[in-house]
Amino acid sequence: MPAFVRLYQAIYGLPRHLGQHSGGMIISQNKLSSFVPLENASMPGRVVAQWDKDDCEDLGIVKSICSGSG
């Protein structure tokens, strides 16, 4: 049982799942990949930042959140 408790403590607070916000955009003057880890998105030709919006905000990275359609 102690191994289970250690495992629980190690993963407590981690996100349950990761998702992509299709309406968000990060604006950067320099090459974004030089300071934010990127990965291929599920949509061909698109990439997503591996940091969430709160991390970007904490670091002062300008972001634009689009809501609605069009």
PDB file with SEQRES, HELIX, SHEET and CRYST1 records, atoms N, CA, C and O in Angstrom:
SEQRES   1 A   70  MET PRO ALA PHE VAL ARG LEU TYR GLN ALA ILE TYR GLY          
SEQRES   2 A   70  LEU PRO ARG HIS LEU GLY GLN HIS SER GLY GLY MET ILE          
SEQRES   3 A   70  ILE SER GLN ASN LYS LEU SER SER PHE VAL PRO LEU GLU          
SEQRES   4 A   70  ASN ALA SER MET PRO GLY ARG VAL VAL ALA GLN TRP ASP          
SEQRES   5 A   70  LYS ASP ASP CYS GLU ASP LEU GLY ILE VAL LYS SER ILE          
SEQRES   6 A   70  CYS SER GLY SER GLY                                          
HELIX    1 AA1 PRO A    2  ILE A   11  1                                  10    
HELIX    2 AA2 LEU A   32  SER A   34  5                                   3    
HELIX    3 AA3 LYS A   53  ASP A   58  1                                   6    
SHEET    1 AA1 2 GLY A  24  ILE A  26  0                                        
SHEET    2 AA1 2 LYS A  63  ILE A  65 -1                                        
SHEET    1 AA2 2 LEU A  38  ASN A  40  0                                        
SHEET    2 AA2 2 VAL A  47  ALA A  49 -1                                        
CRYST1    1.000    1.000    1.000  90.00  90.00  90.00 P 1           1          
ATOM      1  N   MET A   1       0.797  -1.203   0.000  1.00  0.00           N  
ATOM      2  CA  MET A   1       0.000   0.000   0.000  1.00  0.00           C  
ATOM      3  C   MET A   1       0.846   1.277   0.000  1.00  0.00           C  
ATOM      4  O   MET A   1       0.406   2.264  -0.590  1.00  0.00           O  
ATOM      5  N   PRO A   2       2.020   1.324   0.616  1.00  0.00           N  
ATOM      6  CA  PRO A   2       2.817   2.556   0.581  1.00  0.00           C  
ATOM      7  C   PRO A   2       3.173   2.977  -0.843  1.00  0.00           C  
ATOM      8  O   PRO A   2       3.255   4.175  -1.114  1.00  0.00           O  
ATOM      9  N   ALA A   3       3.388   2.034  -1.760  1.00  0.00           N  
ATOM     10  CA  ALA A   3       3.711   2.383  -3.147  1.00  0.00           C  
ATOM     11  C   ALA A   3       2.532   3.104  -3.796  1.00  0.00           C  
ATOM     12  O   ALA A   3       2.725   4.053  -4.555  1.00  0.00           O  
ATOM     13  N   PHE A   4       1.326   2.661  -3.502  1.00  0.00           N  
ATOM     14  CA  PHE A   4       0.133   3.310  -4.045  1.00  0.00           C  
ATOM     15  C   PHE A   4       0.021   4.741  -3.523  1.00  0.00           C  
ATOM     16  O   PHE A   4      -0.296   5.656  -4.284  1.00  0.00           O  
ATOM     17  N   VAL A   5       0.272   4.936  -2.261  1.00  0.00           N  
ATOM     18  CA  VAL A   5       0.198   6.272  -1.661  1.00  0.00           C  
ATOM     19  C   VAL A   5       1.237   7.196  -2.290  1.00  0.00           C  
ATOM     20  O   VAL A   5       0.937   8.357  -2.568  1.00  0.00           O  
ATOM     21  N   ARG A   6       2.437   6.706  -2.516  1.00  0.00           N  
ATOM     22  CA  ARG A   6       3.485   7.519  -3.159  1.00  0.00           C  
ATOM     23  C   ARG A   6       3.082   7.893  -4.582  1.00  0.00           C  
ATOM     24  O   ARG A   6       3.278   9.031  -5.008  1.00  0.00           O  
ATOM     25  N   LEU A   7       2.521   6.939  -5.309  1.00  0.00           N  
ATOM     26  CA  LEU A   7       2.065   7.204  -6.664  1.00  0.00           C  
ATOM     27  C   LEU A   7       0.961   8.255  -6.649  1.00  0.00           C  
ATOM     28  O   LEU A   7       0.986   9.193  -7.446  1.00  0.00           O  
ATOM     29  N   TYR A   8       0.007   8.106  -5.758  1.00  0.00           N  
ATOM     30  CA  TYR A   8      -1.084   9.070  -5.639  1.00  0.00           C  
ATOM     31  C   TYR A   8      -0.533  10.467  -5.352  1.00  0.00           C  
ATOM     32  O   TYR A   8      -0.963  11.441  -5.970  1.00  0.00           O  
ATOM     33  N   GLN A   9       0.397  10.566  -4.436  1.00  0.00           N  
ATOM     34  CA  GLN A   9       0.969  11.870  -4.102  1.00  0.00           C  
ATOM     35  C   GLN A   9       1.742  12.465  -5.275  1.00  0.00           C  
ATOM     36  O   GLN A   9       1.760  13.684  -5.447  1.00  0.00           O  
ATOM     37  N   ALA A  10       2.375  11.625  -6.077  1.00  0.00           N  
ATOM     38  CA  ALA A  10       3.149  12.111  -7.220  1.00  0.00           C  
ATOM     39  C   ALA A  10       2.255  12.662  -8.326  1.00  0.00           C  
ATOM     40  O   ALA A  10       2.645  13.605  -9.015  1.00  0.00           O  
ATOM     41  N   ILE A  11       1.057  12.091  -8.510  1.00  0.00           N  
ATOM     42  CA  ILE A  11       0.202  12.536  -9.601  1.00  0.00           C  
ATOM     43  C   ILE A  11      -0.932  13.460  -9.153  1.00  0.00           C  
ATOM     44  O   ILE A  11      -1.672  13.980  -9.988  1.00  0.00           O  
ATOM     45  N   TYR A  12      -1.072  13.664  -7.862  1.00  0.00           N  
ATOM     46  CA  TYR A  12      -2.141  14.528  -7.361  1.00  0.00           C  
ATOM     47  C   TYR A  12      -1.958  15.949  -7.908  1.00  0.00           C  
ATOM     48  O   TYR A  12      -0.870  16.519  -7.826  1.00  0.00           O  
ATOM     49  N   GLY A  13      -3.027  16.506  -8.462  1.00  0.00           N  
ATOM     50  CA  GLY A  13      -2.980  17.872  -8.973  1.00  0.00           C  
ATOM     51  C   GLY A  13      -2.598  17.992 -10.434  1.00  0.00           C  
ATOM     52  O   GLY A  13      -2.714  19.075 -11.008  1.00  0.00           O  
ATOM     53  N   LEU A  14      -2.140  16.896 -11.065  1.00  0.00           N  
ATOM     54  CA  LEU A  14      -1.832  16.945 -12.490  1.00  0.00           C  
ATOM     55  C   LEU A  14      -3.135  17.026 -13.284  1.00  0.00           C  
ATOM     56  O   LEU A  14      -4.179  16.585 -12.805  1.00  0.00           O  
ATOM     57  N   PRO A  15      -3.082  17.587 -14.495  1.00  0.00           N  
ATOM     58  CA  PRO A  15      -4.312  17.634 -15.304  1.00  0.00           C  
ATOM     59  C   PRO A  15      -4.821  16.233 -15.604  1.00  0.00           C  
ATOM     60  O   PRO A  15      -4.039  15.299 -15.780  1.00  0.00           O  
ATOM     61  N   ARG A  16      -6.122  16.100 -15.661  1.00  0.00           N  
ATOM     62  CA  ARG A  16      -6.713  14.801 -15.979  1.00  0.00           C  
ATOM     63  C   ARG A  16      -6.573  14.475 -17.456  1.00  0.00           C  
ATOM     64  O   ARG A  16      -6.457  13.309 -17.834  1.00  0.00           O  
ATOM     65  N   HIS A  17      -6.583  15.499 -18.282  1.00  0.00           N  
ATOM     66  CA  HIS A  17      -6.399  15.320 -19.717  1.00  0.00           C  
ATOM     67  C   HIS A  17      -5.887  16.627 -20.303  1.00  0.00           C  
ATOM     68  O   HIS A  17      -6.037  17.692 -19.705  1.00  0.00           O  
ATOM     69  N   LEU A  18      -5.290  16.533 -21.465  1.00  0.00           N  
ATOM     70  CA  LEU A  18      -4.795  17.714 -22.156  1.00  0.00           C  
ATOM     71  C   LEU A  18      -5.665  17.959 -23.379  1.00  0.00           C  
ATOM     72  O   LEU A  18      -6.050  17.021 -24.076  1.00  0.00           O  
ATOM     73  N   GLY A  19      -5.964  19.201 -23.628  1.00  0.00           N  
ATOM     74  CA  GLY A  19      -6.762  19.546 -24.795  1.00  0.00           C  
ATOM     75  C   GLY A  19      -6.177  20.751 -25.495  1.00  0.00           C  
ATOM     76  O   GLY A  19      -5.291  21.426 -24.971  1.00  0.00           O  
ATOM     77  N   GLN A  20      -6.677  21.008 -26.671  1.00  0.00           N  
ATOM     78  CA  GLN A  20      -6.234  22.148 -27.449  1.00  0.00           C  
ATOM     79  C   GLN A  20      -7.356  23.169 -27.503  1.00  0.00           C  
ATOM     80  O   GLN A  20      -8.516  22.815 -27.715  1.00  0.00           O  
ATOM     81  N   HIS A  21      -7.015  24.425 -27.312  1.00  0.00           N  
ATOM     82  CA  HIS A  21      -7.985  25.504 -27.425  1.00  0.00           C  
ATOM     83  C   HIS A  21      -7.869  26.055 -28.830  1.00  0.00           C  
ATOM     84  O   HIS A  21      -6.884  26.711 -29.167  1.00  0.00           O  
ATOM     85  N   SER A  22      -8.861  25.794 -29.639  1.00  0.00           N  
ATOM     86  CA  SER A  22      -8.768  26.174 -31.048  1.00  0.00           C  
ATOM     87  C   SER A  22      -8.930  27.670 -31.278  1.00  0.00           C  
ATOM     88  O   SER A  22      -8.682  28.146 -32.386  1.00  0.00           O  
ATOM     89  N   GLY A  23      -9.337  28.418 -30.269  1.00  0.00           N  
ATOM     90  CA  GLY A  23      -9.576  29.845 -30.465  1.00  0.00           C  
ATOM     91  C   GLY A  23      -8.504  30.736 -29.887  1.00  0.00           C  
ATOM     92  O   GLY A  23      -8.680  31.954 -29.854  1.00  0.00           O  
ATOM     93  N   GLY A  24      -7.402  30.177 -29.431  1.00  0.00           N  
ATOM     94  CA  GLY A  24      -6.345  30.981 -28.841  1.00  0.00           C  
ATOM     95  C   GLY A  24      -5.182  31.167 -29.804  1.00  0.00           C  
ATOM     96  O   GLY A  24      -4.942  30.338 -30.682  1.00  0.00           O  
ATOM     97  N   MET A  25      -4.469  32.266 -29.624  1.00  0.00           N  
ATOM     98  CA  MET A  25      -3.330  32.559 -30.491  1.00  0.00           C  
ATOM     99  C   MET A  25      -2.270  33.282 -29.671  1.00  0.00           C  
ATOM    100  O   MET A  25      -2.591  34.179 -28.891  1.00  0.00           O  
ATOM    101  N   ILE A  26      -1.027  32.900 -29.841  1.00  0.00           N  
ATOM    102  CA  ILE A  26       0.085  33.588 -29.181  1.00  0.00           C  
ATOM    103  C   ILE A  26       0.745  34.484 -30.214  1.00  0.00           C  
ATOM    104  O   ILE A  26       1.035  34.061 -31.333  1.00  0.00           O  
ATOM    105  N   ILE A  27       0.974  35.715 -29.825  1.00  0.00           N  
ATOM    106  CA  ILE A  27       1.598  36.687 -30.718  1.00  0.00           C  
ATOM    107  C   ILE A  27       3.029  36.897 -30.249  1.00  0.00           C  
ATOM    108  O   ILE A  27       3.267  37.170 -29.073  1.00  0.00           O  
ATOM    109  N   SER A  28       3.984  36.770 -31.165  1.00  0.00           N  
ATOM    110  CA  SER A  28       5.386  36.868 -30.799  1.00  0.00           C  
ATOM    111  C   SER A  28       6.149  37.687 -31.831  1.00  0.00           C  
ATOM    112  O   SER A  28       5.928  37.550 -33.034  1.00  0.00           O  
ATOM    113  N   GLN A  29       7.045  38.535 -31.353  1.00  0.00           N  
ATOM    114  CA  GLN A  29       7.883  39.315 -32.251  1.00  0.00           C  
ATOM    115  C   GLN A  29       9.023  38.460 -32.812  1.00  0.00           C  
ATOM    116  O   GLN A  29       9.450  38.653 -33.950  1.00  0.00           O  
ATOM    117  N   ASN A  30       9.507  37.521 -32.008  1.00  0.00           N  
ATOM    118  CA  ASN A  30      10.588  36.633 -32.417  1.00  0.00           C  
ATOM    119  C   ASN A  30      10.038  35.238 -32.695  1.00  0.00           C  
ATOM    120  O   ASN A  30       8.847  34.981 -32.515  1.00  0.00           O  
ATOM    121  N   LYS A  31      10.914  34.349 -33.133  1.00  0.00           N  
ATOM    122  CA  LYS A  31      10.506  32.977 -33.416  1.00  0.00           C  
ATOM    123  C   LYS A  31       9.973  32.329 -32.141  1.00  0.00           C  
ATOM    124  O   LYS A  31      10.709  32.182 -31.166  1.00  0.00           O  
ATOM    125  N   LEU A  32       8.716  31.949 -32.144  1.00  0.00           N  
ATOM    126  CA  LEU A  32       8.054  31.426 -30.951  1.00  0.00           C  
ATOM    127  C   LEU A  32       8.740  30.181 -30.412  1.00  0.00           C  
ATOM    128  O   LEU A  32       8.825  30.003 -29.196  1.00  0.00           O  
ATOM    129  N   SER A  33       9.226  29.327 -31.281  1.00  0.00           N  
ATOM    130  CA  SER A  33       9.852  28.076 -30.835  1.00  0.00           C  
ATOM    131  C   SER A  33      11.166  28.310 -30.094  1.00  0.00           C  
ATOM    132  O   SER A  33      11.716  27.375 -29.513  1.00  0.00           O  
ATOM    133  N   SER A  34      11.677  29.537 -30.102  1.00  0.00           N  
ATOM    134  CA  SER A  34      12.913  29.801 -29.374  1.00  0.00           C  
ATOM    135  C   SER A  34      12.696  29.909 -27.872  1.00  0.00           C  
ATOM    136  O   SER A  34      13.655  29.843 -27.103  1.00  0.00           O  
ATOM    137  N   PHE A  35      11.437  30.075 -27.439  1.00  0.00           N  
ATOM    138  CA  PHE A  35      11.201  30.157 -25.997  1.00  0.00           C  
ATOM    139  C   PHE A  35       9.967  29.410 -25.512  1.00  0.00           C  
ATOM    140  O   PHE A  35       9.735  29.349 -24.304  1.00  0.00           O  
ATOM    141  N   VAL A  36       9.170  28.841 -26.405  1.00  0.00           N  
ATOM    142  CA  VAL A  36       7.999  28.048 -26.011  1.00  0.00           C  
ATOM    143  C   VAL A  36       8.074  26.718 -26.753  1.00  0.00           C  
ATOM    144  O   VAL A  36       8.201  26.713 -27.977  1.00  0.00           O  
ATOM    145  N   PRO A  37       8.000  25.587 -26.044  1.00  0.00           N  
ATOM    146  CA  PRO A  37       7.994  24.299 -26.747  1.00  0.00           C  
ATOM    147  C   PRO A  37       6.712  24.144 -27.564  1.00  0.00           C  
ATOM    148  O   PRO A  37       5.613  24.384 -27.065  1.00  0.00           O  
ATOM    149  N   LEU A  38       6.865  23.742 -28.815  1.00  0.00           N  
ATOM    150  CA  LEU A  38       5.729  23.589 -29.727  1.00  0.00           C  
ATOM    151  C   LEU A  38       5.578  22.129 -30.116  1.00  0.00           C  
ATOM    152  O   LEU A  38       6.526  21.349 -30.030  1.00  0.00           O  
ATOM    153  N   GLU A  39       4.379  21.769 -30.545  1.00  0.00           N  
ATOM    154  CA  GLU A  39       4.129  20.423 -31.059  1.00  0.00           C  
ATOM    155  C   GLU A  39       3.128  20.516 -32.201  1.00  0.00           C  
ATOM    156  O   GLU A  39       2.378  21.487 -32.302  1.00  0.00           O  
ATOM    157  N   ASN A  40       3.121  19.520 -33.046  1.00  0.00           N  
ATOM    158  CA  ASN A  40       2.169  19.492 -34.151  1.00  0.00           C  
ATOM    159  C   ASN A  40       0.758  19.352 -33.609  1.00  0.00           C  
ATOM    160  O   ASN A  40       0.511  18.576 -32.686  1.00  0.00           O  
ATOM    161  N   ALA A  41      -0.163  20.106 -34.187  1.00  0.00           N  
ATOM    162  CA  ALA A  41      -1.573  20.013 -33.806  1.00  0.00           C  
ATOM    163  C   ALA A  41      -2.227  18.867 -34.571  1.00  0.00           C  
ATOM    164  O   ALA A  41      -1.628  18.299 -35.484  1.00  0.00           O  
ATOM    165  N   SER A  42      -3.443  18.537 -34.199  1.00  0.00           N  
ATOM    166  CA  SER A  42      -4.153  17.477 -34.913  1.00  0.00           C  
ATOM    167  C   SER A  42      -4.536  17.923 -36.321  1.00  0.00           C  
ATOM    168  O   SER A  42      -4.692  17.093 -37.217  1.00  0.00           O  
ATOM    169  N   MET A  43      -4.689  19.235 -36.517  1.00  0.00           N  
ATOM    170  CA  MET A  43      -5.000  19.768 -37.843  1.00  0.00           C  
ATOM    171  C   MET A  43      -3.691  19.950 -38.623  1.00  0.00           C  
ATOM    172  O   MET A  43      -2.766  20.583 -38.113  1.00  0.00           O  
ATOM    173  N   PRO A  44      -3.592  19.426 -39.813  1.00  0.00           N  
ATOM    174  CA  PRO A  44      -2.363  19.553 -40.602  1.00  0.00           C  
ATOM    175  C   PRO A  44      -1.955  21.022 -40.804  1.00  0.00           C  
ATOM    176  O   PRO A  44      -2.797  21.886 -41.049  1.00  0.00           O  
ATOM    177  N   GLY A  45      -0.662  21.279 -40.696  1.00  0.00           N  
ATOM    178  CA  GLY A  45      -0.143  22.620 -40.912  1.00  0.00           C  
ATOM    179  C   GLY A  45      -0.262  23.551 -39.723  1.00  0.00           C  
ATOM    180  O   GLY A  45       0.081  24.728 -39.831  1.00  0.00           O  
ATOM    181  N   ARG A  46      -0.734  23.061 -38.601  1.00  0.00           N  
ATOM    182  CA  ARG A  46      -0.897  23.884 -37.402  1.00  0.00           C  
ATOM    183  C   ARG A  46      -0.001  23.352 -36.295  1.00  0.00           C  
ATOM    184  O   ARG A  46       0.310  22.162 -36.251  1.00  0.00           O  
ATOM    185  N   VAL A  47       0.405  24.236 -35.410  1.00  0.00           N  
ATOM    186  CA  VAL A  47       1.176  23.843 -34.228  1.00  0.00           C  
ATOM    187  C   VAL A  47       0.512  24.423 -32.998  1.00  0.00           C  
ATOM    188  O   VAL A  47      -0.238  25.396 -33.086  1.00  0.00           O  
ATOM    189  N   VAL A  48       0.787  23.824 -31.850  1.00  0.00           N  
ATOM    190  CA  VAL A  48       0.260  24.325 -30.582  1.00  0.00           C  
ATOM    191  C   VAL A  48       1.412  24.476 -29.596  1.00  0.00           C  
ATOM    192  O   VAL A  48       2.397  23.740 -29.646  1.00  0.00           O  
ATOM    193  N   ALA A  49       1.267  25.439 -28.708  1.00  0.00           N  
ATOM    194  CA  ALA A  49       2.246  25.626 -27.639  1.00  0.00           C  
ATOM    195  C   ALA A  49       1.976  24.586 -26.563  1.00  0.00           C  
ATOM    196  O   ALA A  49       0.823  24.250 -26.294  1.00  0.00           O  
ATOM    197  N   GLN A  50       3.034  24.078 -25.949  1.00  0.00           N  
ATOM    198  CA  GLN A  50       2.873  23.086 -24.889  1.00  0.00           C  
ATOM    199  C   GLN A  50       2.592  23.742 -23.545  1.00  0.00           C  
ATOM    200  O   GLN A  50       2.338  23.047 -22.562  1.00  0.00           O  
ATOM    201  N   TRP A  51       2.635  25.062 -23.487  1.00  0.00           N  
ATOM    202  CA  TRP A  51       2.294  25.774 -22.257  1.00  0.00           C  
ATOM    203  C   TRP A  51       0.839  26.162 -22.301  1.00  0.00           C  
ATOM    204  O   TRP A  51       0.301  26.458 -23.368  1.00  0.00           O  
ATOM    205  N   ASP A  52       0.193  26.163 -21.142  1.00  0.00           N  
ATOM    206  CA  ASP A  52      -1.198  26.589 -21.124  1.00  0.00           C  
ATOM    207  C   ASP A  52      -1.280  28.115 -21.019  1.00  0.00           C  
ATOM    208  O   ASP A  52      -0.274  28.797 -20.828  1.00  0.00           O  
ATOM    209  N   LYS A  53      -2.493  28.623 -21.148  1.00  0.00           N  
ATOM    210  CA  LYS A  53      -2.702  30.075 -21.166  1.00  0.00           C  
ATOM    211  C   LYS A  53      -2.231  30.752 -19.886  1.00  0.00           C  
ATOM    212  O   LYS A  53      -1.767  31.892 -19.928  1.00  0.00           O  
ATOM    213  N   ASP A  54      -2.341  30.078 -18.762  1.00  0.00           N  
ATOM    214  CA  ASP A  54      -1.903  30.671 -17.495  1.00  0.00           C  
ATOM    215  C   ASP A  54      -0.380  30.808 -17.447  1.00  0.00           C  
ATOM    216  O   ASP A  54       0.140  31.813 -16.961  1.00  0.00           O  
ATOM    217  N   ASP A  55       0.335  29.794 -17.951  1.00  0.00           N  
ATOM    218  CA  ASP A  55       1.795  29.866 -18.011  1.00  0.00           C  
ATOM    219  C   ASP A  55       2.231  31.016 -18.914  1.00  0.00           C  
ATOM    220  O   ASP A  55       3.137  31.774 -18.568  1.00  0.00           O  
ATOM    221  N   CYS A  56       1.586  31.143 -20.071  1.00  0.00           N  
ATOM    222  CA  CYS A  56       1.923  32.235 -20.997  1.00  0.00           C  
ATOM    223  C   CYS A  56       1.668  33.585 -20.338  1.00  0.00           C  
ATOM    224  O   CYS A  56       2.482  34.500 -20.458  1.00  0.00           O  
ATOM    225  N   GLU A  57       0.562  33.707 -19.657  1.00  0.00           N  
ATOM    226  CA  GLU A  57       0.236  34.968 -18.982  1.00  0.00           C  
ATOM    227  C   GLU A  57       1.246  35.283 -17.883  1.00  0.00           C  
ATOM    228  O   GLU A  57       1.676  36.428 -17.747  1.00  0.00           O  
ATOM    229  N   ASP A  58       1.624  34.283 -17.104  1.00  0.00           N  
ATOM    230  CA  ASP A  58       2.599  34.492 -16.028  1.00  0.00           C  
ATOM    231  C   ASP A  58       3.942  34.989 -16.565  1.00  0.00           C  
ATOM    232  O   ASP A  58       4.639  35.755 -15.900  1.00  0.00           O  
ATOM    233  N   LEU A  59       4.297  34.549 -17.774  1.00  0.00           N  
ATOM    234  CA  LEU A  59       5.565  34.943 -18.369  1.00  0.00           C  
ATOM    235  C   LEU A  59       5.456  36.220 -19.205  1.00  0.00           C  
ATOM    236  O   LEU A  59       6.446  36.671 -19.780  1.00  0.00           O  
ATOM    237  N   GLY A  60       4.263  36.800 -19.273  1.00  0.00           N  
ATOM    238  CA  GLY A  60       4.087  38.048 -20.008  1.00  0.00           C  
ATOM    239  C   GLY A  60       4.009  37.874 -21.510  1.00  0.00           C  
ATOM    240  O   GLY A  60       4.184  38.843 -22.250  1.00  0.00           O  
ATOM    241  N   ILE A  61       3.750  36.662 -21.981  1.00  0.00           N  
ATOM    242  CA  ILE A  61       3.610  36.423 -23.414  1.00  0.00           C  
ATOM    243  C   ILE A  61       2.231  36.918 -23.840  1.00  0.00           C  
ATOM    244  O   ILE A  61       1.217  36.538 -23.253  1.00  0.00           O  
ATOM    245  N   VAL A  62       2.202  37.761 -24.855  1.00  0.00           N  
ATOM    246  CA  VAL A  62       0.938  38.307 -25.344  1.00  0.00           C  
ATOM    247  C   VAL A  62       0.159  37.205 -26.026  1.00  0.00           C  
ATOM    248  O   VAL A  62       0.696  36.456 -26.842  1.00  0.00           O  
ATOM    249  N   LYS A  63      -1.101  37.115 -25.685  1.00  0.00           N  
ATOM    250  CA  LYS A  63      -1.943  36.116 -26.310  1.00  0.00           C  
ATOM    251  C   LYS A  63      -3.275  36.739 -26.647  1.00  0.00           C  
ATOM    252  O   LYS A  63      -3.694  37.710 -26.018  1.00  0.00           O  
ATOM    253  N   SER A  64      -3.931  36.190 -27.623  1.00  0.00           N  
ATOM    254  CA  SER A  64      -5.241  36.663 -28.045  1.00  0.00           C  
ATOM    255  C   SER A  64      -6.188  35.487 -27.951  1.00  0.00           C  
ATOM    256  O   SER A  64      -5.905  34.418 -28.492  1.00  0.00           O  
ATOM    257  N   ILE A  65      -7.287  35.665 -27.284  1.00  0.00           N  
ATOM    258  CA  ILE A  65      -8.296  34.612 -27.179  1.00  0.00           C  
ATOM    259  C   ILE A  65      -9.490  35.046 -28.003  1.00  0.00           C  
ATOM    260  O   ILE A  65     -10.116  36.072 -27.734  1.00  0.00           O  
ATOM    261  N   CYS A  66      -9.791  34.250 -29.004  1.00  0.00           N  
ATOM    262  CA  CYS A  66     -10.938  34.540 -29.864  1.00  0.00           C  
ATOM    263  C   CYS A  66     -12.129  33.761 -29.335  1.00  0.00           C  
ATOM    264  O   CYS A  66     -11.995  32.596 -28.962  1.00  0.00           O  
ATOM    265  N   SER A  67     -13.278  34.388 -29.299  1.00  0.00           N  
ATOM    266  CA  SER A  67     -14.475  33.662 -28.864  1.00  0.00           C  
ATOM    267  C   SER A  67     -15.532  33.776 -29.952  1.00  0.00           C  
ATOM    268  O   SER A  67     -15.541  34.722 -30.740  1.00  0.00           O  
ATOM    269  N   GLY A  68     -16.395  32.818 -29.973  1.00  0.00           N  
ATOM    270  CA  GLY A  68     -17.449  32.817 -30.981  1.00  0.00           C  
ATOM    271  C   GLY A  68     -16.922  32.294 -32.305  1.00  0.00           C  
ATOM    272  O   GLY A  68     -15.806  31.781 -32.387  1.00  0.00           O  
ATOM    273  N   SER A  69     -17.723  32.429 -33.317  1.00  0.00           N  
ATOM    274  CA  SER A  69     -17.306  31.959 -34.643  1.00  0.00           C  
ATOM    275  C   SER A  69     -17.241  33.139 -35.597  1.00  0.00           C  
ATOM    276  O   SER A  69     -17.902  34.161 -35.410  1.00  0.00           O  
ATOM    277  N   GLY A  70     -16.417  32.962 -36.630  1.00  0.00           N  
ATOM    278  CA  GLY A  70     -16.324  33.998 -37.656  1.00  0.00           C  
ATOM    279  C   GLY A  70     -15.275  34.912 -37.373  1.00  0.00           C  
ATOM    280  O   GLY A  70     -15.053  35.852 -38.136  1.00  0.00           O  
TER     281      GLY A  70                                                      
END                                                                             
